[in-house]
Amino acid sequence: MKRTLFFTLIFTAIMLLITGCIQKRIEENQVYLVNEEHHFPEDDDLLNIEGRIPFQKYEGEDLEKYSDSNQVLLTISPDGEEAFLMEKTIPGYFFTSVIIGDPKENVRIVRKNVNTLEQEIIINNIPFVSKVSWNTEGDIVAFGGGGSLTIYDVSNNSIVMEEMLSQETITNFSWSPDSENKVYTEQPELANASIYYLSSQRKVEAYETREETYYKGKLDNDYYYGTRWDFTTGQIETVILDKQRKVIKTLIPGRFRDSYQKSLLVTGDNGFGLFYIKDINNSEEVITLTDGYVYDAKFVVDGKIAYTTKAEDIEDNAFYLNIASGDGNKLKQFKVPGGSIALSPDGSVGYINGPEWQRVNFLHDFLDEEIVIGYEFAINGEYSEARNIYATIRGGMITYYNYQLWGEKNWDNLDKYFINSENPEQWAHFDMENIFNREQEKIGKPSRQEYALEIEMKSYELKPARERATIAIRVSTKNIHGTGRVIDYTLELIKSDDRWYITGFSTFPDAEEREIIEDIVQGIVEEIQKGNTPYEWLKDKPIDIGQIQFWGMGMNYFAPVVESADAVKVFLRISEQEEEEIYKLVLEKTDQMDWEPIRLTKENLSSLE
């Protein structure tokens, strides 16, 4: 008996020694289970699980030591040997094509040995990273952000499925719990999108698989969060499931975003609204944190919540960083330059993207103004002009879309951002007046619903005198129902009294085709004045050619480029004594590529009809 006890003590001591020697210095916070029974029918309202803290745990370590002043620490490998850092790709200036929306910028990822301090660039030219996740084996790490996903194999020092992943817009991702080589993804319009199998280099689309429920997050070692598409309602639901994809409990409609112990964050399926469940055992108690469009949302240190929404200043592409307590009460709101949050491995520090990366202290809820990583905003080296032009485009297009989507007529903004100009004639202010005066009964007054607006610059030309500019933009809208439109515009801007104004939609003043149209219209005007047309009432009257504007008949809208135009709307100014009337002359392109006059009228000046 004594001998048995002696060997038992020796064995226990050896096991304790071995365990102590191989214990990892950096580990994920522990999962605590109240109940060891893991069998819950879906109609059971009680899950006796404490959940997990989604941060790596550090014992009194200063994480700042892992990064240089121009770097952001994203993650440390599970074995504690290597740090992965993010830094800006282009030094010296910040070039942005985003006028409204989450800023797009290129970054690179640096791999650094924490012992030797040797570092190497492993990934180049990817968007700002707002999510990092390791596979179950801890040998492959994925970086997501800006609609992109990059997967890096640490053991082989290689990027996995790079070309295939680059062909999709991936807004979120999650590793499979039962395979270190399987990744579930989201797309803007699909909560359950493609599945990637890394070992076989294969992609499976949602419609090709029987997996109606996708894994999205970890609750504990046996249970997970997922999103299920309800075929009956067409709704996406966040659920709890096991490793066999059996649904244990249905929680709430919407897309899973993050979890902390027993708390859960979910957005509406189309990105509008952020909903907080403090305890999954009481999933009917839902706190709405915002009804607006959410750019990023995650738990931070101590179970607090950080999320970003669009700021209200229409001239500035700014965002609000909102911080809420574990009770769902808003603690702070800061104006920040971007909508994405890169979070430190322990959840205590964050960086917001944009022209400058703004550091946030989540322990004490303040912006650290002394620690900012960034470069000067510039386009073609013209910092101040580009900034002012962008402000005018923001103000003008928000004014335009608030009318189109809400029926809001902001006459003050019309005067602030639009102007008519001469040489050549461009009448954007007149266009907006007629759009505002359009009879609402004909188009139906829209309901005032939340919408998200993105404007991206496609091309930019500042004329030599710096008093004119031509900007091609792409405007995307999205509403709470997930529907929207993508429309391209070419805007002409001029500088007047040291301010920039939009003066033309699709007027193309420097295009050869415009000169051709002007010559054709001049000939038509001369025939009208001679009485050689059906428009007898205009005979002998003074007629001046006003704005020439290019349209697309198929979409009945401004032509994005002059080459695509198959219709032209020309304003004619008819003067008689002290009175003035504006007519529109519509020309259409024939099959022989000639321009033929179709109608002359003073009705519905805002359209081709």
Order of alpha helices (4+ residues) and beta strands (2+ residues): alpha-beta-beta-beta-beta-beta-beta-beta-beta-beta-beta-beta-beta-alpha-beta-beta-beta-beta-beta-beta-beta-beta-beta-beta-beta-beta-beta-beta-beta-beta-beta-beta-beta-beta-beta-alpha-alpha-beta-beta-alpha-alpha-beta-beta-beta-beta-alpha-beta-beta-beta-beta-beta
